[in-house]
Amino acid sequence: MPHQNGLMGLTHQGWRYAEGVRTLPEMLSPLGYHTTLIGLQHEDFDARVLGFDEVLGLGFIPRALEVARLVQRWYAHNQNGSPYFATIGMWEVHRPWPPEDYRPADPASVDVPPYLPDNGHTRADIAGFYGAIRQMDEAFELILSAIDASPDASNTIVIFTTDHGAAFPRAKSTLYDSGVKVTLLIRPPLQWGVPPARVKTLASHLDIAPTLVELAGGSVREELAGRSLAPLLLGATRDLNETRELFFEKTYHDRYDPMRAIRTNDAKYIRNYVNGPLLPLPADLENSETRAGMGNGHLGPRPREELYLLGDDPWELSNLAQSEHHAELKAGLSEDLDRFMEESSDPLLEGDVDEPPEPYRR
């Protein structure tokens, strides 16, 4: 979790991994894997300290097609069938998505989620977002083609994921599902012969490291908070209906805004630790076209606690934290959240979390 690994805020605002934290390439290198970073990373100002054997593309915002071409060149000159781990990062679909870079979709054809106002501002903004997605898809197709043309393609696992929800108000930088529910597509090695499927059990980004360490032949270390998804990738059906608790947190983004949450299959409980607006917007969202058309209703005071029943209210629009009928559910989730924070030594339990020290040269 961020409060354990040290990245409780943006790297370009001084946040760094805590001493002793091992990154995924540092876990895989001793297992015989050559590790490479191609394109974007958002873990340190200097990608060369993250433990990769090679780093290609130190730019902060490498665009998708640029990264895809770099991937193609890397595969053409560096593949000999030996084990490798490649992290490939693209800026898309972060803002901005100007029309001169991304051909927007027809605003009339886009889907507007219920938590945003359905007007011309929002539709134009989402249309640009669709254009960025389209270009990312084109780049990903080129990357997949390079992978599939490599010597050991049938024994390669491919994971596609995103770092947070869409860059729109009430999504990115929140703990609502629209902010923390992300794309996760995993293609198991083709030689496994696993048929395509959609797995609905809860999963977490925390699961990726133990999954890859296990598949690489290593032992999953106890300090890793996630669980291996290898059984699910191999077609196992047990635990598909298991009730799992996931914990979410935000401490800093572009400002101090501490909040913690617990999510089960059916419910979400969020605790806000400081007074503030109902929906604080990061700078990129404050300057967005959507913001221009949404009024100021989001500037009202936020509640201390939020409770949502996800089966009835998947968009988390009806806060039931003050409902007497749901008091027992809220109390149980609150206790589980407290226990997790205590067991994981969350510094928020001791009071406000200080800003990071000034960056220093390693």
NUFI-542965 format. One record per residue (C-alpha): x, y, z; residue number from 0. Coordinates in steps of 0.1 Angstrom, whole numbers. Last residue first. Example, Ala and Ser with C-alpha at 12.3 -4.5 7.8 and 13.67 -1.06 7.14 Angstrom:
2
+-------+-------+-------+-----+
!  east ! north !    up !  nr !
+-------+-------+-------+-----+
!   137 !   -11 !    71 !   1 !
!   123 !   -45 !    78 !   0 !
+-------+-------+-------+-----+
***
This chain:
362
+-------+-------+-------+-----+
!  east ! north !    up !  nr !
+-------+-------+-------+-----+
!   211 !    98 !   -50 ! 361 !
!   203 !   135 !   -55 ! 360 !
!   178 !   150 !   -30 ! 359 !
!   142 !   159 !   -32 ! 358 !
!   130 !   181 !    -3 ! 357 !
!   114 !   161 !    24 ! 356 !
!    79 !   147 !    19 ! 355 !
!    48 !   166 !    32 ! 354 !
!    37 !   157 !    66 ! 353 !
!     9 !   132 !    73 ! 352 !
!   -17 !   146 !    97 ! 351 !
!   -25 !   125 !   128 ! 350 !
!   -11 !    93 !   143 ! 349 !
!   -37 !    71 !   127 ! 348 !
!   -27 !    87 !    93 ! 347 !
!     6 !    69 !    97 ! 346 !
!   -10 !    36 !    86 ! 345 !
!     8 !     9 !   105 ! 344 !
!    -5 !   -20 !    83 ! 343 !
!   -22 !   -38 !   112 ! 342 !
!   -36 !    -5 !   125 ! 341 !
!   -50 !     6 !    92 ! 340 !
!   -64 !   -28 !    85 ! 339 !
!   -81 !   -29 !   119 ! 338 !
!   -96 !     5 !   114 ! 337 !
!  -109 !    -4 !    80 ! 336 !
!  -125 !   -36 !    93 ! 335 !
!  -141 !   -16 !   122 ! 334 !
!  -155 !     9 !    97 ! 333 !
!  -169 !   -19 !    76 ! 332 !
!  -187 !   -34 !   105 ! 331 !
!  -200 !    -1 !   118 ! 330 !
!  -213 !     9 !    83 ! 329 !
!  -231 !   -25 !    80 ! 328 !
!  -247 !   -21 !   114 ! 327 !
!  -258 !    15 !   107 ! 326 !
!  -275 !     5 !    75 ! 325 !
!  -312 !    10 !    86 ! 324 !
!  -301 !    40 !   107 ! 323 !
!  -291 !    58 !    75 ! 322 !
!  -265 !    84 !    81 ! 321 !
!  -238 !    68 !    59 ! 320 !
!  -263 !    60 !    32 ! 319 !
!  -247 !    82 !     5 ! 318 !
!  -267 !    78 !   -27 ! 317 !
!  -246 !    85 !   -59 ! 316 !
!  -222 !    56 !   -57 ! 315 !
!  -223 !    48 !   -95 ! 314 !
!  -231 !    12 !   -87 ! 313 !
!  -261 !    21 !   -66 ! 312 !
!  -283 !    -9 !   -60 ! 311 !
!  -256 !   -35 !   -61 ! 310 !
!  -230 !   -11 !   -50 ! 309 !
!  -246 !    -2 !   -17 ! 308 !
!  -227 !    30 !    -8 ! 307 !
!  -215 !    44 !    25 ! 306 !
!  -198 !    78 !    30 ! 305 !
!  -183 !    92 !    61 ! 304 !
!  -170 !   127 !    72 ! 303 !
!  -193 !   144 !    47 ! 302 !
!  -181 !   169 !    21 ! 301 !
!  -189 !   206 !    23 ! 300 !
!  -203 !   222 !    -9 ! 299 !
!  -179 !   229 !   -37 ! 298 !
!  -193 !   201 !   -60 ! 297 !
!  -224 !   222 !   -66 ! 296 !
!  -203 !   248 !   -84 ! 295 !
!  -215 !   246 !  -120 ! 294 !
!  -208 !   216 !  -142 ! 293 !
!  -202 !   231 !  -177 ! 292 !
!  -167 !   245 !  -174 ! 291 !
!  -156 !   216 !  -154 ! 290 !
!  -163 !   193 !  -183 ! 289 !
!  -141 !   214 !  -206 ! 288 !
!  -112 !   208 !  -182 ! 287 !
!   -92 !   234 !  -162 ! 286 !
!  -103 !   221 !  -128 ! 285 !
!   -97 !   186 !  -140 ! 284 !
!   -61 !   192 !  -149 ! 283 !
!   -56 !   211 !  -116 ! 282 !
!   -69 !   183 !   -94 ! 281 !
!  -105 !   188 !   -84 ! 280 !
!  -118 !   187 !   -48 ! 279 !
!  -153 !   171 !   -47 ! 278 !
!  -175 !   177 !   -17 ! 277 !
!  -152 !   206 !    -7 ! 276 !
!  -130 !   203 !    23 ! 275 !
!  -127 !   193 !    58 ! 274 !
!  -101 !   167 !    65 ! 273 !
!  -101 !   130 !    73 ! 272 !
!  -126 !   116 !    48 ! 271 !
!  -138 !    80 !    54 ! 270 !
!  -152 !    59 !    26 ! 269 !
!  -172 !    27 !    30 ! 268 !
!  -181 !     7 !    -2 ! 267 !
!  -205 !   -22 !    -4 ! 266 !
!  -214 !   -53 !   -24 ! 265 !
!  -183 !   -72 !   -34 ! 264 !
!  -164 !   -55 !    -6 ! 263 !
!  -147 !   -22 !    -6 ! 262 !
!  -129 !    -4 !    21 ! 261 !
!  -119 !    33 !    20 ! 260 !
!   -93 !    58 !    33 ! 259 !
!   -91 !    96 !    28 ! 258 !
!   -64 !   122 !    31 ! 257 !
!   -65 !   152 !     9 ! 256 !
!   -32 !   171 !    10 ! 255 !
!   -28 !   188 !   -24 ! 254 !
!   -17 !   178 !   -59 ! 253 !
!   -23 !   142 !   -49 ! 252 !
!   -16 !   136 !   -13 ! 251 !
!   -31 !   110 !    11 ! 250 !
!   -54 !    87 !    -9 ! 249 !
!   -63 !    52 !     1 ! 248 !
!   -80 !    21 !   -10 ! 247 !
!   -86 !   -12 !     8 ! 246 !
!  -100 !   -43 !    -9 ! 245 !
!  -121 !   -68 !    11 ! 244 !
!  -129 !  -101 !    -6 ! 243 !
!  -160 !  -122 !    -6 ! 242 !
!  -154 !  -154 !   -26 ! 241 !
!  -176 !  -161 !   -55 ! 240 !
!  -148 !  -169 !   -79 ! 239 !
!  -129 !  -185 !   -50 ! 238 !
!  -127 !  -218 !   -70 ! 237 !
!  -131 !  -216 !  -107 ! 236 !
!   -95 !  -223 !  -117 ! 235 !
!   -88 !  -215 !  -154 ! 234 !
!   -50 !  -212 !  -153 ! 233 !
!   -53 !  -174 !  -152 ! 232 !
!   -75 !  -178 !  -121 ! 231 !
!   -48 !  -200 !  -104 ! 230 !
!   -21 !  -175 !  -113 ! 229 !
!   -39 !  -145 !   -98 ! 228 !
!   -14 !  -144 !   -69 ! 227 !
!   -24 !  -125 !   -39 ! 226 !
!   -17 !   -89 !   -28 ! 225 !
!    -1 !   -73 !     2 ! 224 !
!    35 !   -83 !    -6 ! 223 !
!    53 !   -84 !    28 ! 222 !
!    50 !  -122 !    29 ! 221 !
!    72 !  -128 !    -1 ! 220 !
!    59 !  -149 !   -30 ! 219 !
!    84 !  -176 !   -38 ! 218 !
!    99 !  -175 !   -72 ! 217 !
!    93 !  -195 !  -103 ! 216 !
!    86 !  -167 !  -128 ! 215 !
!    49 !  -175 !  -126 ! 214 !
!    50 !  -170 !   -88 ! 213 !
!    69 !  -137 !   -91 ! 212 !
!    44 !  -126 !  -119 ! 211 !
!    13 !  -132 !   -97 ! 210 !
!    29 !  -118 !   -66 ! 209 !
!    36 !   -85 !   -83 ! 208 !
!     3 !   -82 !  -101 ! 207 !
!   -20 !   -88 !   -71 ! 206 !
!   -14 !   -54 !   -55 ! 205 !
!   -30 !   -39 !   -87 ! 204 !
!   -61 !   -55 !   -72 ! 203 !
!   -87 !   -82 !   -80 ! 202 !
!  -123 !   -87 !   -71 ! 201 !
!  -140 !  -117 !   -87 ! 200 !
!  -157 !  -111 !  -120 ! 199 !
!  -135 !  -131 !  -143 ! 198 !
!  -142 !  -125 !  -180 ! 197 !
!  -131 !  -154 !  -201 ! 196 !
!  -110 !  -163 !  -231 ! 195 !
!  -100 !  -200 !  -233 ! 194 !
!   -68 !  -212 !  -216 ! 193 !
!   -46 !  -231 !  -241 ! 192 !
!   -15 !  -227 !  -219 ! 191 !
!     6 !  -223 !  -250 ! 190 !
!   -10 !  -189 !  -255 ! 189 !
!     7 !  -175 !  -224 ! 188 !
!   -21 !  -159 !  -204 ! 187 !
!   -36 !  -127 !  -218 ! 186 !
!   -45 !  -103 !  -190 ! 185 !
!   -68 !   -73 !  -193 ! 184 !
!   -72 !   -51 !  -163 ! 183 !
!   -89 !   -17 !  -168 ! 182 !
!   -93 !     3 !  -137 ! 181 !
!  -118 !     7 !  -108 ! 180 !
!  -101 !    33 !   -85 ! 179 !
!  -115 !    66 !   -96 ! 178 !
!  -149 !    56 !  -111 ! 177 !
!  -152 !    31 !   -82 ! 176 !
!  -152 !    60 !   -59 ! 175 !
!  -119 !    66 !   -40 ! 174 !
!  -113 !    99 !   -58 ! 173 !
!   -83 !   114 !   -76 ! 172 !
!   -96 !   104 !  -110 ! 171 !
!  -134 !    98 !  -111 ! 170 !
!  -156 !   124 !   -96 ! 169 !
!  -145 !   150 !  -121 ! 168 !
!  -128 !   134 !  -152 ! 167 !
!   -94 !   120 !  -159 ! 166 !
!  -106 !    84 !  -161 ! 165 !
!   -98 !    60 !  -133 ! 164 !
!   -64 !    52 !  -121 ! 163 !
!   -30 !    36 !  -132 ! 162 !
!   -42 !    16 !  -162 ! 161 !
!   -38 !   -20 !  -171 ! 160 !
!   -27 !   -43 !  -199 ! 159 !
!   -10 !   -75 !  -189 ! 158 !
!     7 !   -98 !  -215 ! 157 !
!    20 !  -133 !  -205 ! 156 !
!    46 !  -147 !  -229 ! 155 !
!    52 !  -184 !  -236 ! 154 !
!    35 !  -184 !  -270 ! 153 !
!    56 !  -154 !  -280 ! 152 !
!    89 !  -170 !  -274 ! 151 !
!   107 !  -160 !  -306 ! 150 !
!    90 !  -126 !  -310 ! 149 !
!    64 !  -120 !  -337 ! 148 !
!    36 !  -121 !  -313 ! 147 !
!    52 !   -95 !  -291 ! 146 !
!    57 !   -71 !  -319 ! 145 !
!    21 !   -75 !  -331 ! 144 !
!     9 !   -69 !  -295 ! 143 !
!    29 !   -36 !  -295 ! 142 !
!    15 !   -25 !  -328 ! 141 !
!   -21 !   -33 !  -316 ! 140 !
!   -13 !   -14 !  -284 ! 139 !
!    -4 !    17 !  -304 ! 138 !
!   -37 !    16 !  -324 ! 137 !
!   -56 !    11 !  -291 ! 136 !
!   -38 !    42 !  -276 ! 135 !
!   -49 !    62 !  -306 ! 134 !
!   -85 !    52 !  -301 ! 133 !
!   -83 !    60 !  -264 ! 132 !
!   -70 !    95 !  -272 ! 131 !
!   -99 !   100 !  -296 ! 130 !
!  -124 !    87 !  -270 ! 129 !
!  -111 !   113 !  -245 ! 128 !
!  -117 !   140 !  -271 ! 127 !
!  -153 !   129 !  -274 ! 126 !
!  -155 !   128 !  -236 ! 125 !
!  -146 !   165 !  -235 ! 124 !
!  -171 !   175 !  -262 ! 123 !
!  -198 !   155 !  -244 ! 122 !
!  -191 !   172 !  -211 ! 121 !
!  -192 !   207 !  -225 ! 120 !
!  -223 !   200 !  -247 ! 119 !
!  -243 !   188 !  -218 ! 118 !
!  -249 !   156 !  -198 ! 117 !
!  -238 !   166 !  -163 ! 116 !
!  -214 !   140 !  -148 ! 115 !
!  -221 !   114 !  -121 ! 114 !
!  -245 !    95 !  -144 ! 113 !
!  -218 !    86 !  -169 ! 112 !
!  -220 !   102 !  -203 ! 111 !
!  -217 !    77 !  -232 ! 110 !
!  -204 !    92 !  -265 ! 109 !
!  -223 !    92 !  -298 ! 108 !
!  -235 !   128 !  -299 ! 107 !
!  -200 !   141 !  -293 ! 106 !
!  -188 !   124 !  -325 ! 105 !
!  -154 !   111 !  -317 ! 104 !
!  -123 !   133 !  -314 ! 103 !
!   -93 !   129 !  -337 ! 102 !
!   -63 !   130 !  -314 ! 101 !
!   -32 !   151 !  -317 ! 100 !
!   -46 !   182 !  -334 !  99 !
!   -78 !   176 !  -315 !  98 !
!   -61 !   182 !  -281 !  97 !
!   -62 !   153 !  -256 !  96 !
!   -47 !   168 !  -225 !  95 !
!   -50 !   149 !  -203 !  94 !
!   -42 !   113 !  -195 !  93 !
!   -52 !    85 !  -218 !  92 !
!   -25 !    80 !  -229 !  91 !
!     9 !    87 !  -214 !  90 !
!    22 !    53 !  -224 !  89 !
!    43 !    28 !  -203 !  88 !
!    58 !    -5 !  -214 !  87 !
!    72 !   -26 !  -185 !  86 !
!    92 !   -55 !  -200 !  85 !
!   102 !   -87 !  -182 !  84 !
!   125 !  -111 !  -200 !  83 !
!   133 !  -148 !  -201 !  82 !
!   156 !  -158 !  -230 !  81 !
!   142 !  -164 !  -265 !  80 !
!   168 !  -143 !  -283 !  79 !
!   149 !  -110 !  -285 !  78 !
!   169 !   -77 !  -284 !  77 !
!   171 !   -62 !  -319 !  76 !
!   136 !   -64 !  -334 !  75 !
!   119 !   -65 !  -301 !  74 !
!   135 !   -32 !  -291 !  73 !
!   127 !   -16 !  -324 !  72 !
!    90 !   -25 !  -321 !  71 !
!    89 !   -13 !  -286 !  70 !
!   103 !    21 !  -296 !  69 !
!    77 !    23 !  -323 !  68 !
!    50 !    16 !  -298 !  67 !
!    63 !    42 !  -274 !  66 !
!    61 !    69 !  -300 !  65 !
!    26 !    57 !  -310 !  64 !
!    15 !    60 !  -274 !  63 !
!    29 !    93 !  -264 !  62 !
!    59 !    96 !  -240 !  61 !
!    50 !   120 !  -211 !  60 !
!    78 !   120 !  -186 !  59 !
!   106 !   113 !  -210 !  58 !
!   133 !    88 !  -200 !  57 !
!   128 !    66 !  -230 !  56 !
!   145 !    33 !  -228 !  55 !
!   157 !    20 !  -194 !  54 !
!   178 !   -11 !  -191 !  53 !
!   185 !   -36 !  -164 !  52 !
!   156 !   -22 !  -144 !  51 !
!   161 !   -17 !  -107 !  50 !
!   140 !    15 !  -101 !  49 !
!   169 !    39 !   -97 !  48 !
!   173 !    45 !  -135 !  47 !
!   138 !    58 !  -138 !  46 !
!   149 !    91 !  -122 !  45 !
!   119 !   112 !  -110 !  44 !
!   106 !    81 !   -94 !  43 !
!    75 !    58 !   -96 !  42 !
!    56 !    73 !  -125 !  41 !
!    69 !    53 !  -154 !  40 !
!    65 !    61 !  -191 !  39 !
!    84 !    46 !  -221 !  38 !
!   101 !    13 !  -223 !  37 !
!   114 !    -2 !  -190 !  36 !
!   134 !   -34 !  -193 !  35 !
!   142 !   -64 !  -171 !  34 !
!   163 !   -94 !  -181 !  33 !
!   148 !  -123 !  -160 !  32 !
!   169 !  -150 !  -144 !  31 !
!   150 !  -153 !  -111 !  30 !
!   174 !  -128 !   -94 !  29 !
!   161 !  -102 !  -119 !  28 !
!   125 !  -108 !  -111 !  27 !
!   122 !   -93 !   -76 !  26 !
!   143 !   -62 !   -85 !  25 !
!   122 !   -58 !  -116 !  24 !
!    91 !   -58 !   -93 !  23 !
!   105 !   -31 !   -70 !  22 !
!   120 !   -38 !   -36 !  21 !
!   113 !   -14 !    -8 !  20 !
!   142 !   -12 !    17 !  19 !
!   142 !    25 !    21 !  18 !
!   108 !    41 !    14 !  17 !
!    99 !    48 !   -22 !  16 !
!    99 !    84 !   -31 !  15 !
!    75 !   114 !   -29 !  14 !
!    90 !   148 !   -39 !  13 !
!    63 !   166 !   -57 !  12 !
!    73 !   151 !   -91 !  11 !
!    67 !   117 !   -75 !  10 !
!    31 !   125 !   -67 !   9 !
!    18 !   114 !   -33 !   8 !
!    18 !    87 !    -7 !   7 !
!    46 !    68 !   -25 !   6 !
!    63 !    54 !     6 !   5 !
!    59 !    17 !     2 !   4 !
!    38 !    12 !    33 !   3 !
!    16 !    43 !    31 !   2 !
!    12 !    36 !    -6 !   1 !
!     0 !     0 !     0 !   0 !
+-------+-------+-------+-----+
***
